[in-house]
Amino acid sequence: MSEIARSSLDAFWIPFTCNRAFKASPRLLASAEGMYYRSVDGRRILDGVAGLWCVPAGHCHPRIVAAVQRQVAELDFAPTFQMAHPKAFEAAERVARFAPPGLDRVFFTNSGSESVDTALKIAVAYQSVRGQAQRACLIGRERGYHGVNFGGISVGGIATNRERFGSLLPGVGHLRHPLDVERNAFSRGLPEHGAELARELETRVFAQHDPTTVAAVIVEPVQGSAGVIVPPRGYLQELRRVCDANDVLLIFDEVITGFGRLGANFAAQYFGVVPDIITCAKGLTNGTVPMGAVVVRREIHDAFMNAAPENQIELYHGYTYSGHPLASAAAIATQDAFAEEKLVERAASLAPYWEDAVHSLRGLPHVRDIRNLGLIAGIELEPAPGKATTRAFDAFLRCFWEKDVLIRTTGDIIALSPPLVIEKPQIDRLVGAIAEVLKGA
């Protein structure tokens, strides 16, 4: 606190944070490099969560830093309403090449939340331009997180994100989530039980919402913010089958799983299930400059092009900063870093070691379940009696203050998602710090 007066903390209303407790004992980061943050009091903090799931190539990557520095000196801003600049097109082309075959049209946003709302609008508008305007309903999933804009919280399924915000989008349904600790506890990778829950889209949800009125289903391939809920084996394949059988679009929210997190470019490639639309952000620019993207099948894009009269705008939607020059430069440099350093392949090769490491926590005090896929893990703890969420948050605080390790918690679940550049000794240190904290709980 020597570098910042406590009174200067008042103005910033911190998101998703207990502001009063934080400002009484602030956790402030001053710099970063590679796998580490540096706190304002000079401690080197091992980053076990890639910032906020968004720094796959490591902090302050020299190539990305240099690209952004050059860009801000060359072209600081250019509009993309009726104008454009070359790097926005180059960034879109690079994202399209990284995406599954067939998804090669890219709409830029500024965040995952904006990507989700953009995808939902595209899905509903697409049904209209192809003559199916009655298809305006949207289906999400319980415990789903799709950002914090009104569309995202409508299809999302986390109650605290919805409860104080009045009327949300009408005509929205929700699938049950597939987490089943009783049958699948301590699964390594994909759980064996629960694929049948995907069939409830047809047997339960479509019984409540006529499928001929449904525009799209949106799911996270791996539910991150709800505590690392890994889909059962065959689950996403079944969702794809049901959507195809009912002429409903399938949207994958890959804000967390995109850009190598599972050891594949996107979760779509990892699972071998190609959706109609992918939303992404976070790792798109390595967290350096805010940017999101919606990647769609060419047929969806072309439906808009073919439906609009000549010289008329095809989609009345966009953002001032869509395809921003700095963000575009960062996205291109991030793709270069991924290719040169083979970060996707690196994540795939580390995944077995990561799995063994996190599952070594089984049997420690209060550990109820461990879930993992790629370089993601969730360690679910038994709640403290009468004090839900406090056990995991206490572990978070102790890791930060006592072990110089940054983790993340959601409810009573520790969520881990390190940069893809993590080394095996750093995995050992991260998991070891959690083990020491849990043993002392």
Contacts in CASP RR format, 6 or more apart in sequence:
PFRMAT RR
TARGET T0000
AUTHOR 0000-0000-0000
METHOD contacts of the structure
MODEL  1
MSEIARSSLDAFWIPFTCNRAFKASPRLLASAEGMYYRSVDGRRILDGVA
GLWCVPAGHCHPRIVAAVQRQVAELDFAPTFQMAHPKAFEAAERVARFAP
PGLDRVFFTNSGSESVDTALKIAVAYQSVRGQAQRACLIGRERGYHGVNF
GGISVGGIATNRERFGSLLPGVGHLRHPLDVERNAFSRGLPEHGAELARE
LETRVFAQHDPTTVAAVIVEPVQGSAGVIVPPRGYLQELRRVCDANDVLL
IFDEVITGFGRLGANFAAQYFGVVPDIITCAKGLTNGTVPMGAVVVRREI
HDAFMNAAPENQIELYHGYTYSGHPLASAAAIATQDAFAEEKLVERAASL
APYWEDAVHSLRGLPHVRDIRNLGLIAGIELEPAPGKATTRAFDAFLRCF
WEKDVLIRTTGDIIALSPPLVIEKPQIDRLVGAIAEVLKGA
1 26 0 8 1.000
1 28 0 8 1.000
1 40 0 8 1.000
1 41 0 8 1.000
2 40 0 8 1.000
2 41 0 8 1.000
3 30 0 8 1.000
3 40 0 8 1.000
4 28 0 8 1.000
4 40 0 8 1.000
6 23 0 8 1.000
6 26 0 8 1.000
9 23 0 8 1.000
9 26 0 8 1.000
10 23 0 8 1.000
13 19 0 8 1.000
14 22 0 8 1.000
27 39 0 8 1.000
27 400 0 8 1.000
28 39 0 8 1.000
28 40 0 8 1.000
29 37 0 8 1.000
29 38 0 8 1.000
29 39 0 8 1.000
29 40 0 8 1.000
29 45 0 8 1.000
30 37 0 8 1.000
30 38 0 8 1.000
30 39 0 8 1.000
30 40 0 8 1.000
30 42 0 8 1.000
31 37 0 8 1.000
31 38 0 8 1.000
31 60 0 8 1.000
32 38 0 8 1.000
32 47 0 8 1.000
32 59 0 8 1.000
32 60 0 8 1.000
33 59 0 8 1.000
33 60 0 8 1.000
34 58 0 8 1.000
34 59 0 8 1.000
34 60 0 8 1.000
34 61 0 8 1.000
34 419 0 8 1.000
34 421 0 8 1.000
35 46 0 8 1.000
35 47 0 8 1.000
35 58 0 8 1.000
35 59 0 8 1.000
35 418 0 8 1.000
35 419 0 8 1.000
35 421 0 8 1.000
35 422 0 8 1.000
35 423 0 8 1.000
35 426 0 8 1.000
36 44 0 8 1.000
36 45 0 8 1.000
36 46 0 8 1.000
36 47 0 8 1.000
36 59 0 8 1.000
37 44 0 8 1.000
37 45 0 8 1.000
37 47 0 8 1.000
37 59 0 8 1.000
37 406 0 8 1.000
38 44 0 8 1.000
38 45 0 8 1.000
39 45 0 8 1.000
43 404 0 8 1.000
44 404 0 8 1.000
45 400 0 8 1.000
45 404 0 8 1.000
45 405 0 8 1.000
45 406 0 8 1.000
46 404 0 8 1.000
46 405 0 8 1.000
46 406 0 8 1.000
46 426 0 8 1.000
46 429 0 8 1.000
46 430 0 8 1.000
46 433 0 8 1.000
47 55 0 8 1.000
47 59 0 8 1.000
47 406 0 8 1.000
47 418 0 8 1.000
47 419 0 8 1.000
48 405 0 8 1.000
48 406 0 8 1.000
48 407 0 8 1.000
48 408 0 8 1.000
48 416 0 8 1.000
48 417 0 8 1.000
48 418 0 8 1.000
48 419 0 8 1.000
48 422 0 8 1.000
48 430 0 8 1.000
49 406 0 8 1.000
49 407 0 8 1.000
49 408 0 8 1.000
49 415 0 8 1.000
49 416 0 8 1.000
49 417 0 8 1.000
49 418 0 8 1.000
50 56 0 8 1.000
50 58 0 8 1.000
50 417 0 8 1.000
50 418 0 8 1.000
50 419 0 8 1.000
50 420 0 8 1.000
51 406 0 8 1.000
52 282 0 8 1.000
52 408 0 8 1.000
53 224 0 8 1.000
53 255 0 8 1.000
53 256 0 8 1.000
53 261 0 8 1.000
53 282 0 8 1.000
53 283 0 8 1.000
53 417 0 8 1.000
54 281 0 8 1.000
54 282 0 8 1.000
54 283 0 8 1.000
54 286 0 8 1.000
54 287 0 8 1.000
55 283 0 8 1.000
55 286 0 8 1.000
55 287 0 8 1.000
55 419 0 8 1.000
56 259 0 8 1.000
56 260 0 8 1.000
56 261 0 8 1.000
56 283 0 8 1.000
56 286 0 8 1.000
56 338 0 8 1.000
56 343 0 8 1.000
56 347 0 8 1.000
56 419 0 8 1.000
56 420 0 8 1.000
56 421 0 8 1.000
57 64 0 8 1.000
57 286 0 8 1.000
57 334 0 8 1.000
57 337 0 8 1.000
57 338 0 8 1.000
57 341 0 8 1.000
57 343 0 8 1.000
57 419 0 8 1.000
57 420 0 8 1.000
57 421 0 8 1.000
58 286 0 8 1.000
58 419 0 8 1.000
58 420 0 8 1.000
58 421 0 8 1.000
59 419 0 8 1.000
61 286 0 8 1.000
61 288 0 8 1.000
61 333 0 8 1.000
61 334 0 8 1.000
61 337 0 8 1.000
63 333 0 8 1.000
63 336 0 8 1.000
63 337 0 8 1.000
63 340 0 8 1.000
64 285 0 8 1.000
64 286 0 8 1.000
64 288 0 8 1.000
64 330 0 8 1.000
64 333 0 8 1.000
64 334 0 8 1.000
64 337 0 8 1.000
65 288 0 8 1.000
66 333 0 8 1.000
67 329 0 8 1.000
67 330 0 8 1.000
67 332 0 8 1.000
67 333 0 8 1.000
68 288 0 8 1.000
68 289 0 8 1.000
68 326 0 8 1.000
68 329 0 8 1.000
68 330 0 8 1.000
68 333 0 8 1.000
70 329 0 8 1.000
71 87 0 8 1.000
71 325 0 8 1.000
71 326 0 8 1.000
71 328 0 8 1.000
71 329 0 8 1.000
72 325 0 8 1.000
72 326 0 8 1.000
74 325 0 8 1.000
75 85 0 8 1.000
75 87 0 8 1.000
75 325 0 8 1.000
76 325 0 8 1.000
76 326 0 8 1.000
77 324 0 8 1.000
77 325 0 8 1.000
78 84 0 8 1.000
78 85 0 8 1.000
78 325 0 8 1.000
79 320 0 8 1.000
80 88 0 8 1.000
80 108 0 8 1.000
80 322 0 8 1.000
80 323 0 8 1.000
81 318 0 8 1.000
85 325 0 8 1.000
85 328 0 8 1.000
87 325 0 8 1.000
87 328 0 8 1.000
87 329 0 8 1.000
87 332 0 8 1.000
88 108 0 8 1.000
88 322 0 8 1.000
88 323 0 8 1.000
88 325 0 8 1.000
88 328 0 8 1.000
90 328 0 8 1.000
90 332 0 8 1.000
91 106 0 8 1.000
91 108 0 8 1.000
91 323 0 8 1.000
91 327 0 8 1.000
91 328 0 8 1.000
91 329 0 8 1.000
91 331 0 8 1.000
91 332 0 8 1.000
92 106 0 8 1.000
92 108 0 8 1.000
92 293 0 8 1.000
94 331 0 8 1.000
94 332 0 8 1.000
94 335 0 8 1.000
95 106 0 8 1.000
95 280 0 8 1.000
95 284 0 8 1.000
95 293 0 8 1.000
95 295 0 8 1.000
95 331 0 8 1.000
95 335 0 8 1.000
96 103 0 8 1.000
96 104 0 8 1.000
96 105 0 8 1.000
96 106 0 8 1.000
96 295 0 8 1.000
98 259 0 8 1.000
98 265 0 8 1.000
98 266 0 8 1.000
98 335 0 8 1.000
98 338 0 8 1.000
99 265 0 8 1.000
99 266 0 8 1.000
99 268 0 8 1.000
99 278 0 8 1.000
99 295 0 8 1.000
100 265 0 8 1.000
100 266 0 8 1.000
100 268 0 8 1.000
100 269 0 8 1.000
100 274 0 8 1.000
100 278 0 8 1.000
101 274 0 8 1.000
102 274 0 8 1.000
102 297 0 8 1.000
102 298 0 8 1.000
103 268 0 8 1.000
103 274 0 8 1.000
103 275 0 8 1.000
103 277 0 8 1.000
103 278 0 8 1.000
103 295 0 8 1.000
103 296 0 8 1.000
103 297 0 8 1.000
103 298 0 8 1.000
104 295 0 8 1.000
104 298 0 8 1.000
105 295 0 8 1.000
105 296 0 8 1.000
105 297 0 8 1.000
105 298 0 8 1.000
105 300 0 8 1.000
105 301 0 8 1.000
106 293 0 8 1.000
106 294 0 8 1.000
106 295 0 8 1.000
106 296 0 8 1.000
107 118 0 8 1.000
107 122 0 8 1.000
107 293 0 8 1.000
107 294 0 8 1.000
107 296 0 8 1.000
107 318 0 8 1.000
107 322 0 8 1.000
108 291 0 8 1.000
108 292 0 8 1.000
108 293 0 8 1.000
108 319 0 8 1.000
108 322 0 8 1.000
108 323 0 8 1.000
108 324 0 8 1.000
108 327 0 8 1.000
108 328 0 8 1.000
109 115 0 8 1.000
109 118 0 8 1.000
109 281 0 8 1.000
109 291 0 8 1.000
109 292 0 8 1.000
109 293 0 8 1.000
109 294 0 8 1.000
109 318 0 8 1.000
109 319 0 8 1.000
109 322 0 8 1.000
110 290 0 8 1.000
110 291 0 8 1.000
110 292 0 8 1.000
110 319 0 8 1.000
110 321 0 8 1.000
110 322 0 8 1.000
110 324 0 8 1.000
110 327 0 8 1.000
111 281 0 8 1.000
111 290 0 8 1.000
111 291 0 8 1.000
111 292 0 8 1.000
112 147 0 8 1.000
112 255 0 8 1.000
112 279 0 8 1.000
112 280 0 8 1.000
112 281 0 8 1.000
112 282 0 8 1.000
112 292 0 8 1.000
113 146 0 8 1.000
113 147 0 8 1.000
113 148 0 8 1.000
113 149 0 8 1.000
113 152 0 8 1.000
114 149 0 8 1.000
114 292 0 8 1.000
114 319 0 8 1.000
115 255 0 8 1.000
115 279 0 8 1.000
115 280 0 8 1.000
115 281 0 8 1.000
115 292 0 8 1.000
115 293 0 8 1.000
115 294 0 8 1.000
116 146 0 8 1.000
116 147 0 8 1.000
116 149 0 8 1.000
116 151 0 8 1.000
116 152 0 8 1.000
116 155 0 8 1.000
116 218 0 8 1.000
116 253 0 8 1.000
116 255 0 8 1.000
116 279 0 8 1.000
117 149 0 8 1.000
117 150 0 8 1.000
117 151 0 8 1.000
117 152 0 8 1.000
118 279 0 8 1.000
118 294 0 8 1.000
118 317 0 8 1.000
118 318 0 8 1.000
119 216 0 8 1.000
119 218 0 8 1.000
119 251 0 8 1.000
119 253 0 8 1.000
119 277 0 8 1.000
119 279 0 8 1.000
119 294 0 8 1.000
120 138 0 8 1.000
120 151 0 8 1.000
120 152 0 8 1.000
120 155 0 8 1.000
120 216 0 8 1.000
120 218 0 8 1.000
120 251 0 8 1.000
121 317 0 8 1.000
122 277 0 8 1.000
122 294 0 8 1.000
122 296 0 8 1.000
122 300 0 8 1.000
122 315 0 8 1.000
122 317 0 8 1.000
123 138 0 8 1.000
123 215 0 8 1.000
123 216 0 8 1.000
123 249 0 8 1.000
123 251 0 8 1.000
123 276 0 8 1.000
123 277 0 8 1.000
124 135 0 8 1.000
124 136 0 8 1.000
124 138 0 8 1.000
124 215 0 8 1.000
124 216 0 8 1.000
125 304 0 8 1.000
125 315 0 8 1.000
126 215 0 8 1.000
126 249 0 8 1.000
126 300 0 8 1.000
126 303 0 8 1.000
126 304 0 8 1.000
127 133 0 8 1.000
127 134 0 8 1.000
127 135 0 8 1.000
127 136 0 8 1.000
127 215 0 8 1.000
127 249 0 8 1.000
129 303 0 8 1.000
129 304 0 8 1.000
129 307 0 8 1.000
129 308 0 8 1.000
130 303 0 8 1.000
130 307 0 8 1.000
132 247 0 8 1.000
134 212 0 8 1.000
134 213 0 8 1.000
135 212 0 8 1.000
135 213 0 8 1.000
135 214 0 8 1.000
135 215 0 8 1.000
135 248 0 8 1.000
136 171 0 8 1.000
136 213 0 8 1.000
136 215 0 8 1.000
137 171 0 8 1.000
137 172 0 8 1.000
137 173 0 8 1.000
137 209 0 8 1.000
137 213 0 8 1.000
137 214 0 8 1.000
137 215 0 8 1.000
138 154 0 8 1.000
138 155 0 8 1.000
138 169 0 8 1.000
138 171 0 8 1.000
138 172 0 8 1.000
138 173 0 8 1.000
138 214 0 8 1.000
138 215 0 8 1.000
138 216 0 8 1.000
138 217 0 8 1.000
138 218 0 8 1.000
139 155 0 8 1.000
139 172 0 8 1.000
139 173 0 8 1.000
139 174 0 8 1.000
139 175 0 8 1.000
139 201 0 8 1.000
139 205 0 8 1.000
139 209 0 8 1.000
139 214 0 8 1.000
139 216 0 8 1.000
139 217 0 8 1.000
139 218 0 8 1.000
139 248 0 8 1.000
140 146 0 8 1.000
140 155 0 8 1.000
140 156 0 8 1.000
140 157 0 8 1.000
140 172 0 8 1.000
140 173 0 8 1.000
140 174 0 8 1.000
140 175 0 8 1.000
140 217 0 8 1.000
140 218 0 8 1.000
140 219 0 8 1.000
141 156 0 8 1.000
141 157 0 8 1.000
141 174 0 8 1.000
141 175 0 8 1.000
141 176 0 8 1.000
141 177 0 8 1.000
141 218 0 8 1.000
141 219 0 8 1.000
141 220 0 8 1.000
141 223 0 8 1.000
142 157 0 8 1.000
142 174 0 8 1.000
142 175 0 8 1.000
142 176 0 8 1.000
142 177 0 8 1.000
143 157 0 8 1.000
143 158 0 8 1.000
143 177 0 8 1.000
143 179 0 8 1.000
143 223 0 8 1.000
143 226 0 8 1.000
143 229 0 8 1.000
144 156 0 8 1.000
144 157 0 8 1.000
144 158 0 8 1.000
144 177 0 8 1.000
144 219 0 8 1.000
144 220 0 8 1.000
144 223 0 8 1.000
144 225 0 8 1.000
144 226 0 8 1.000
145 156 0 8 1.000
145 157 0 8 1.000
145 158 0 8 1.000
145 161 0 8 1.000
145 220 0 8 1.000
145 223 0 8 1.000
145 224 0 8 1.000
145 225 0 8 1.000
145 226 0 8 1.000
146 152 0 8 1.000
146 153 0 8 1.000
146 155 0 8 1.000
146 156 0 8 1.000
146 218 0 8 1.000
146 220 0 8 1.000
146 253 0 8 1.000
147 153 0 8 1.000
147 156 0 8 1.000
147 161 0 8 1.000
147 255 0 8 1.000
148 161 0 8 1.000
150 165 0 8 1.000
150 168 0 8 1.000
150 169 0 8 1.000
151 168 0 8 1.000
151 169 0 8 1.000
153 161 0 8 1.000
153 162 0 8 1.000
153 165 0 8 1.000
153 168 0 8 1.000
154 162 0 8 1.000
154 168 0 8 1.000
154 169 0 8 1.000
154 172 0 8 1.000
155 169 0 8 1.000
155 172 0 8 1.000
155 173 0 8 1.000
155 174 0 8 1.000
155 218 0 8 1.000
156 162 0 8 1.000
156 174 0 8 1.000
157 174 0 8 1.000
158 225 0 8 1.000
158 226 0 8 1.000
162 168 0 8 1.000
171 209 0 8 1.000
173 205 0 8 1.000
173 208 0 8 1.000
173 209 0 8 1.000
174 205 0 8 1.000
175 197 0 8 1.000
175 198 0 8 1.000
175 200 0 8 1.000
175 201 0 8 1.000
175 205 0 8 1.000
175 217 0 8 1.000
175 219 0 8 1.000
176 197 0 8 1.000
176 200 0 8 1.000
177 223 0 8 1.000
177 226 0 8 1.000
177 229 0 8 1.000
178 191 0 8 1.000
178 194 0 8 1.000
178 197 0 8 1.000
178 198 0 8 1.000
178 229 0 8 1.000
178 231 0 8 1.000
178 232 0 8 1.000
178 235 0 8 1.000
179 223 0 8 1.000
179 226 0 8 1.000
179 229 0 8 1.000
180 191 0 8 1.000
180 193 0 8 1.000
180 194 0 8 1.000
180 232 0 8 1.000
181 368 0 8 1.000
181 369 0 8 1.000
181 380 0 8 1.000
183 191 0 8 1.000
183 192 0 8 1.000
183 193 0 8 1.000
183 194 0 8 1.000
184 191 0 8 1.000
184 192 0 8 1.000
184 193 0 8 1.000
184 194 0 8 1.000
184 232 0 8 1.000
185 368 0 8 1.000
185 369 0 8 1.000
186 359 0 8 1.000
186 362 0 8 1.000
186 369 0 8 1.000
186 370 0 8 1.000
187 230 0 8 1.000
187 371 0 8 1.000
188 355 0 8 1.000
188 359 0 8 1.000
188 372 0 8 1.000
189 230 0 8 1.000
189 355 0 8 1.000
189 371 0 8 1.000
189 372 0 8 1.000
189 373 0 8 1.000
189 374 0 8 1.000
190 230 0 8 1.000
190 231 0 8 1.000
190 232 0 8 1.000
190 233 0 8 1.000
190 234 0 8 1.000
190 373 0 8 1.000
191 230 0 8 1.000
191 231 0 8 1.000
191 232 0 8 1.000
191 233 0 8 1.000
192 232 0 8 1.000
192 233 0 8 1.000
193 232 0 8 1.000
194 232 0 8 1.000
194 235 0 8 1.000
195 232 0 8 1.000
195 233 0 8 1.000
195 234 0 8 1.000
195 235 0 8 1.000
195 237 0 8 1.000
195 238 0 8 1.000
196 238 0 8 1.000
197 232 0 8 1.000
197 235 0 8 1.000
198 234 0 8 1.000
198 235 0 8 1.000
198 236 0 8 1.000
198 238 0 8 1.000
198 239 0 8 1.000
198 242 0 8 1.000
199 238 0 8 1.000
199 242 0 8 1.000
201 217 0 8 1.000
201 239 0 8 1.000
201 242 0 8 1.000
201 243 0 8 1.000
202 211 0 8 1.000
202 242 0 8 1.000
202 245 0 8 1.000
202 246 0 8 1.000
206 214 0 8 1.000
206 246 0 8 1.000
211 246 0 8 1.000
211 247 0 8 1.000
211 248 0 8 1.000
212 246 0 8 1.000
214 246 0 8 1.000
214 248 0 8 1.000
215 248 0 8 1.000
215 249 0 8 1.000
216 248 0 8 1.000
216 249 0 8 1.000
216 250 0 8 1.000
216 251 0 8 1.000
216 276 0 8 1.000
216 277 0 8 1.000
217 239 0 8 1.000
217 243 0 8 1.000
217 248 0 8 1.000
217 249 0 8 1.000
217 250 0 8 1.000
217 251 0 8 1.000
218 251 0 8 1.000
218 252 0 8 1.000
218 253 0 8 1.000
219 236 0 8 1.000
219 239 0 8 1.000
219 250 0 8 1.000
219 251 0 8 1.000
219 252 0 8 1.000
219 253 0 8 1.000
220 252 0 8 1.000
220 253 0 8 1.000
220 254 0 8 1.000
220 255 0 8 1.000
220 256 0 8 1.000
220 257 0 8 1.000
221 231 0 8 1.000
221 236 0 8 1.000
221 252 0 8 1.000
221 253 0 8 1.000
221 254 0 8 1.000
221 257 0 8 1.000
221 262 0 8 1.000
221 267 0 8 1.000
221 268 0 8 1.000
221 270 0 8 1.000
221 271 0 8 1.000
222 228 0 8 1.000
222 229 0 8 1.000
222 230 0 8 1.000
222 231 0 8 1.000
222 256 0 8 1.000
222 257 0 8 1.000
222 262 0 8 1.000
222 267 0 8 1.000
222 373 0 8 1.000
222 376 0 8 1.000
223 229 0 8 1.000
224 256 0 8 1.000
224 376 0 8 1.000
224 410 0 8 1.000
224 415 0 8 1.000
225 256 0 8 1.000
225 410 0 8 1.000
226 410 0 8 1.000
227 371 0 8 1.000
227 378 0 8 1.000
227 380 0 8 1.000
227 410 0 8 1.000
227 411 0 8 1.000
227 413 0 8 1.000
227 415 0 8 1.000
228 371 0 8 1.000
228 372 0 8 1.000
228 373 0 8 1.000
228 376 0 8 1.000
228 377 0 8 1.000
228 378 0 8 1.000
228 413 0 8 1.000
228 415 0 8 1.000
229 371 0 8 1.000
230 371 0 8 1.000
230 372 0 8 1.000
230 373 0 8 1.000
231 271 0 8 1.000
236 271 0 8 1.000
236 273 0 8 1.000
237 271 0 8 1.000
237 272 0 8 1.000
237 273 0 8 1.000
239 250 0 8 1.000
239 273 0 8 1.000
240 250 0 8 1.000
240 273 0 8 1.000
240 274 0 8 1.000
240 275 0 8 1.000
242 248 0 8 1.000
243 249 0 8 1.000
243 250 0 8 1.000
249 275 0 8 1.000
249 276 0 8 1.000
249 277 0 8 1.000
249 300 0 8 1.000
250 275 0 8 1.000
250 276 0 8 1.000
250 277 0 8 1.000
251 275 0 8 1.000
251 276 0 8 1.000
251 277 0 8 1.000
251 278 0 8 1.000
251 279 0 8 1.000
252 266 0 8 1.000
252 267 0 8 1.000
252 268 0 8 1.000
252 275 0 8 1.000
252 277 0 8 1.000
252 278 0 8 1.000
252 279 0 8 1.000
253 279 0 8 1.000
254 266 0 8 1.000
254 267 0 8 1.000
254 268 0 8 1.000
254 278 0 8 1.000
254 279 0 8 1.000
254 280 0 8 1.000
255 279 0 8 1.000
255 280 0 8 1.000
255 281 0 8 1.000
255 282 0 8 1.000
256 282 0 8 1.000
256 376 0 8 1.000
256 417 0 8 1.000
257 266 0 8 1.000
257 267 0 8 1.000
257 270 0 8 1.000
257 376 0 8 1.000
258 265 0 8 1.000
258 266 0 8 1.000
258 267 0 8 1.000
258 280 0 8 1.000
258 282 0 8 1.000
258 283 0 8 1.000
259 265 0 8 1.000
259 266 0 8 1.000
259 280 0 8 1.000
259 282 0 8 1.000
259 283 0 8 1.000
259 284 0 8 1.000
259 334 0 8 1.000
259 338 0 8 1.000
260 266 0 8 1.000
260 338 0 8 1.000
260 343 0 8 1.000
260 344 0 8 1.000
260 347 0 8 1.000
260 420 0 8 1.000
261 267 0 8 1.000
261 347 0 8 1.000
261 374 0 8 1.000
261 375 0 8 1.000
261 376 0 8 1.000
261 417 0 8 1.000
261 420 0 8 1.000
262 270 0 8 1.000
262 347 0 8 1.000
262 351 0 8 1.000
262 373 0 8 1.000
262 374 0 8 1.000
262 375 0 8 1.000
262 376 0 8 1.000
263 270 0 8 1.000
263 344 0 8 1.000
263 345 0 8 1.000
263 347 0 8 1.000
263 348 0 8 1.000
263 351 0 8 1.000
263 374 0 8 1.000
263 375 0 8 1.000
264 270 0 8 1.000
264 344 0 8 1.000
264 348 0 8 1.000
265 344 0 8 1.000
266 278 0 8 1.000
266 280 0 8 1.000
268 274 0 8 1.000
268 275 0 8 1.000
268 278 0 8 1.000
276 296 0 8 1.000
276 297 0 8 1.000
276 300 0 8 1.000
277 294 0 8 1.000
277 295 0 8 1.000
277 296 0 8 1.000
277 297 0 8 1.000
277 300 0 8 1.000
278 294 0 8 1.000
278 295 0 8 1.000
278 296 0 8 1.000
279 292 0 8 1.000
279 293 0 8 1.000
279 294 0 8 1.000
279 295 0 8 1.000
280 292 0 8 1.000
280 293 0 8 1.000
280 294 0 8 1.000
280 295 0 8 1.000
281 290 0 8 1.000
281 291 0 8 1.000
281 292 0 8 1.000
281 293 0 8 1.000
283 334 0 8 1.000
284 291 0 8 1.000
284 292 0 8 1.000
284 293 0 8 1.000
284 331 0 8 1.000
284 334 0 8 1.000
285 291 0 8 1.000
285 327 0 8 1.000
285 330 0 8 1.000
285 331 0 8 1.000
285 334 0 8 1.000
286 330 0 8 1.000
286 334 0 8 1.000
286 337 0 8 1.000
287 330 0 8 1.000
288 330 0 8 1.000
288 334 0 8 1.000
289 324 0 8 1.000
289 326 0 8 1.000
289 327 0 8 1.000
289 329 0 8 1.000
289 330 0 8 1.000
290 321 0 8 1.000
290 327 0 8 1.000
291 323 0 8 1.000
291 324 0 8 1.000
291 327 0 8 1.000
291 328 0 8 1.000
291 330 0 8 1.000
291 331 0 8 1.000
304 314 0 8 1.000
304 315 0 8 1.000
305 314 0 8 1.000
307 314 0 8 1.000
308 314 0 8 1.000
321 327 0 8 1.000
337 343 0 8 1.000
338 344 0 8 1.000
341 421 0 8 1.000
343 420 0 8 1.000
343 421 0 8 1.000
344 420 0 8 1.000
346 420 0 8 1.000
346 421 0 8 1.000
347 374 0 8 1.000
347 375 0 8 1.000
347 420 0 8 1.000
348 374 0 8 1.000
350 375 0 8 1.000
350 420 0 8 1.000
350 422 0 8 1.000
350 424 0 8 1.000
350 427 0 8 1.000
351 374 0 8 1.000
351 375 0 8 1.000
353 424 0 8 1.000
353 427 0 8 1.000
354 372 0 8 1.000
354 374 0 8 1.000
354 375 0 8 1.000
354 377 0 8 1.000
354 427 0 8 1.000
355 372 0 8 1.000
355 374 0 8 1.000
357 427 0 8 1.000
357 428 0 8 1.000
357 431 0 8 1.000
358 370 0 8 1.000
358 372 0 8 1.000
358 377 0 8 1.000
358 378 0 8 1.000
358 379 0 8 1.000
358 416 0 8 1.000
358 431 0 8 1.000
359 370 0 8 1.000
359 372 0 8 1.000
360 431 0 8 1.000
360 435 0 8 1.000
361 367 0 8 1.000
361 370 0 8 1.000
361 379 0 8 1.000
361 431 0 8 1.000
361 434 0 8 1.000
361 435 0 8 1.000
361 438 0 8 1.000
362 370 0 8 1.000
364 435 0 8 1.000
364 438 0 8 1.000
364 439 0 8 1.000
365 438 0 8 1.000
365 439 0 8 1.000
365 440 0 8 1.000
365 441 0 8 1.000
366 381 0 8 1.000
366 382 0 8 1.000
366 391 0 8 1.000
366 438 0 8 1.000
366 441 0 8 1.000
367 379 0 8 1.000
367 380 0 8 1.000
367 381 0 8 1.000
367 382 0 8 1.000
367 438 0 8 1.000
368 380 0 8 1.000
368 381 0 8 1.000
368 382 0 8 1.000
369 379 0 8 1.000
369 380 0 8 1.000
370 377 0 8 1.000
370 378 0 8 1.000
370 379 0 8 1.000
370 380 0 8 1.000
371 377 0 8 1.000
371 378 0 8 1.000
371 380 0 8 1.000
372 378 0 8 1.000
375 417 0 8 1.000
375 418 0 8 1.000
375 420 0 8 1.000
375 422 0 8 1.000
376 415 0 8 1.000
376 416 0 8 1.000
376 417 0 8 1.000
377 415 0 8 1.000
377 416 0 8 1.000
377 417 0 8 1.000
378 413 0 8 1.000
378 414 0 8 1.000
378 415 0 8 1.000
378 416 0 8 1.000
379 413 0 8 1.000
379 414 0 8 1.000
379 416 0 8 1.000
379 434 0 8 1.000
380 412 0 8 1.000
380 413 0 8 1.000
381 391 0 8 1.000
381 392 0 8 1.000
381 395 0 8 1.000
381 412 0 8 1.000
381 413 0 8 1.000
381 414 0 8 1.000
381 438 0 8 1.000
382 391 0 8 1.000
382 412 0 8 1.000
383 389 0 8 1.000
383 390 0 8 1.000
383 391 0 8 1.000
383 412 0 8 1.000
384 390 0 8 1.000
384 391 0 8 1.000
388 411 0 8 1.000
388 412 0 8 1.000
389 409 0 8 1.000
389 411 0 8 1.000
389 412 0 8 1.000
391 412 0 8 1.000
391 441 0 8 1.000
392 409 0 8 1.000
392 410 0 8 1.000
392 411 0 8 1.000
392 412 0 8 1.000
392 413 0 8 1.000
392 414 0 8 1.000
393 409 0 8 1.000
393 411 0 8 1.000
394 441 0 8 1.000
395 407 0 8 1.000
395 409 0 8 1.000
395 414 0 8 1.000
395 434 0 8 1.000
395 437 0 8 1.000
395 438 0 8 1.000
395 441 0 8 1.000
396 407 0 8 1.000
396 408 0 8 1.000
396 409 0 8 1.000
396 414 0 8 1.000
398 437 0 8 1.000
399 405 0 8 1.000
399 406 0 8 1.000
399 407 0 8 1.000
399 433 0 8 1.000
399 434 0 8 1.000
399 437 0 8 1.000
400 406 0 8 1.000
400 407 0 8 1.000
402 437 0 8 1.000
403 433 0 8 1.000
403 436 0 8 1.000
403 437 0 8 1.000
404 433 0 8 1.000
405 429 0 8 1.000
405 430 0 8 1.000
405 433 0 8 1.000
405 434 0 8 1.000
407 414 0 8 1.000
407 415 0 8 1.000
407 416 0 8 1.000
407 430 0 8 1.000
407 434 0 8 1.000
408 414 0 8 1.000
408 415 0 8 1.000
408 416 0 8 1.000
408 417 0 8 1.000
409 415 0 8 1.000
414 434 0 8 1.000
416 430 0 8 1.000
418 426 0 8 1.000
418 427 0 8 1.000
418 430 0 8 1.000
422 430 0 8 1.000
END
